[in-house]
Amino acid sequence: GDPHAARTALYRAAALLPPGTRLARALAGAALAAGDATAAAEAAGQALALDPDDTASRFVLALSRIRLGDRDGAGAALDGVLARQPGHSPARWLRATLDDGPVHADAAAEARAVADYRTALDALADAPRDDAEALALKPALTSHLRFDLPYLVEDLRPMAAAHGALLARVAARAEDVPSLPMAVRRPRTRLVVATSLAHGHSVMKLFERVLLGLDRTALEVLLLHTGPHRDAVTERLAAGLDGFAQVTVLEQARAWILDQAPDVVLYTDLGMDAAMLWLAAQRLAPRQYALWGHPATTGLATLDGFLAPDAMERADAAADYVELLLRLPGLGCDFDWPPPLPAAPPRRDDDPVVLRVAQSLYKLTVRHDALFARILAAVPKARLHLSPGTDPRALAALRMRLQRALHAAGVDDPDALSITPFQPGEAWAQALARTDLNLDTTGFSGGITSFELLWHGIPTVAWPGRTLRGRQTLALLRRLGLEELVAADADDYVRIAVNLARSADRRAALRETLLARRERLRDGGATARALSDILRGA
């Protein structure tokens, strides 16, 4: 139960014994369990140098590469495992769920990615068959999630439910089932908030003030932070709540939750981190809930509710969830509003119109290519700017795909499209100050970016989807009384964007309206009050 102690003991043994595959493999496993992926990869490499056919060490190498963000290295290691042991179910799962990056070449590639994932789920429909398979699958299931699925599939529920059931089955065999204590009479309900993102991450822009605003007369609030980062946001949360622990090792994080004997566990962002999803697939408290930090069903029947903003959900949205849908008032967050933008540079009448897509690579699915091409074809003086990430290969792949769509639409101006690496801070603020019109993504809309750009007065065109993750910008525009910016379909999206791109006067009027109405987006503590009532069982 203590991977750090095990690792120390193994290093002592290594100092006394001659080099060997078994010892190097054990060191690799202990380092991985202790959260040191770099040391794990090094030890696994040493084991493979002694025995290239050691599939156990090669699998640890793959897990280490995944945790280090080396997709290519992980894929090569998994291919090596499967070449030697084709029936290795953990390696088969990881190989099928290890995406090729955030940018797919075309619609057929997107469809293949979804089909491959469904096949991988089907292959494990009866797993685990025994405790040994469960223990073998655990590191695969806790190291990696297929992150692109919510961007590619609108009806995520069937696949999420199958994945959630797999996690629950494996956890039931791989972990000791905790014996939860009888209800404890306490002056306050004990709440554990669990997240891997208790730092300056976008999730905490939504929820930091909500967590600090919970009713502390009724709730004892303890925060478990499982991520490695620590910054000013972390320090504010640690100082402002009743208890705080930063525990990055999975087994120790689970033990910490159980040691607190909480009445309630609240997960803020399930779906962002594989290890956190593993914890939530177990019953670690009498009541367990998920906040909407990742705006899609978790697929987990072990949760007693999914807490989502009422303004962003359809009336019949309960069908989207495995969990019970519980609605928070309004926008369901207390946003951390950004500072003012720098002054926009002087503009001439003949300057190009600056269109921006302020979203990440994963959101820029193939369906957007023709939309953007049609807009640029209709407004030759427009320039489309994207800064969706920092991976050079992914940016190059996106540029190639979009240029293909522009060429097909007759847009051959080399200056029509600008794709540059994302730069935070002052560089991003300067870019926004030069933006005339924001084009929201469809399927998975802007969340944090839509809050911030609308707050800054930047007109935004939206085409909402059916589910929560596709309706975030819609909810903001409705709150602002600007449904004229909400498209009904692809043609409507292009029409709205083209008309605004052609009319500087209309954009200026919308900017004034946004700045005049933006206070409507403030929460005023309503989310913290409603969440407090739910968590204390009112």
KADA-V272011 format. One line per field, one symbol per residue. ss: DSSP state (H for helix, E for strand, L for the rest). phi: phi as a letter, one per 30 degrees, with the letter a starting at -180 (. if undefined). psi: psi as a letter, one per 20 degrees, with the letter a starting at -180 (. if undefined). A space follows every 10 residues. Layout:
ss = ???
phi = ???
psi = ???
This chain:
ss = LLHHHHHHHH HHHHHHLLLL HHHHHHHHHH HHHLLLHHHH HHHHHHHHHH LLLLHHHHHH HHHHHHHLLL HHHHHHHHHH HHHHLLLLHH HHHHHHHLLL LLLLLLHHHH HHHHHHHHHH HHHLLLLLLL HHHHHHHHHH HHHLLLLLHH HHLLLLHHHH HHHHHHHHHH HHHHLLLLLL LLLLLLLLEE EEEEELLLLL LHHHHHHHHH HHLLLLLLEE EEEEELLLLL LHHHHHHHHH LLEEEELLLH HHHHHHHHHH LLLEEEELLL LLLHHHHHHH LLLLLLEEEE ELLLLLLLLL LLLLEEEEEH HHLLLLHHHH LLLLEEEELL LLLLLLLLLL LLLLLLLLLL LLEEEEELLL HHHLLLHHHH HHHHHHHHLL LEEEEELLLL LHHHHHHHHH HHHHHHHHLL LLLLLLEEEL LLLLLHHHHH HHHLLLEEEL LLLLLLLHHH HHHHHLLLLE EELLLLLHHH LHHHHHHHHL LLHHHELLLH HHHHHHHHHH HHLHHHHHHH HHHHHHHHHH HLLLLHHHHH HHHHHLLL
phi = .bdddddddd dddddccdea dddddddddd ddddicdddd dddddddddd bdcddddddd ddddddddic dddddddddd dddcbedddd ddddddcddd jdccdadddd dddddddddd dddcdcddda dddddddedd dccabddded dcbdddeedd ddddddeddd ddcdcdddcd ddecdbdbdd ccccacbdbd cdedddbedd ddcddddcbc ccccccdddb addedddddc cdabbcbcce ddddddeddd hddbcccdad jcbddddddd dcccaebbbc dcecdaedic ddcclccbde dccddcdedd cddddccddh diabdddddd dddddeccdc dddccbccbd eddddddded ddddddddbe ddbccbbdlb dedddddddd dddddddddi ccddcdbbbb ddbdiddddd dddcdcaccd dcibddcedd edddediceb cbbdcdcedc bddedddddd ibddccdcad ddeddddddd ddbddddddd ddddddcddd ddciiddddd deddddid
psi = inhggggghh hghhhhqqqq ggghgggggh gghijnhghg hghhhgghhh nijnhghhhh gggghghijn gghgggghhh ghhhnhjnhh hgghhhinrj rioqhahhhg hhgghhgggg ghhkhjqqir hghghhhghg hihqqoiigi hhpgnigghh gggghggggg hhhiqpoqop qqppoqhqpo ppppqjklal qhhihhighg gijqoihipo oppooiriqp ahgghgghhi rhqppooipg hhgghgghhi lqhqpophlp iiphhhhggi iqniqhppqp rkhomqqijp iiqiqpoqph iiqrhkihii qhrppppqqc ikrnqnqrrq qrpqqqqqhj qqpopqolrr ghimrhihgh ghghghhhnh jqppppmjai ohghhhhggg ghhghgghjj ojoiihpooq qporchgggh ghhjphppoq qqgnrqeghg gghhhijopp pqnqahrgij jghghghghi kliijpqhag hhgggggggh hinhghghhh gggghhihii iqhkjhghgg hggghjk.
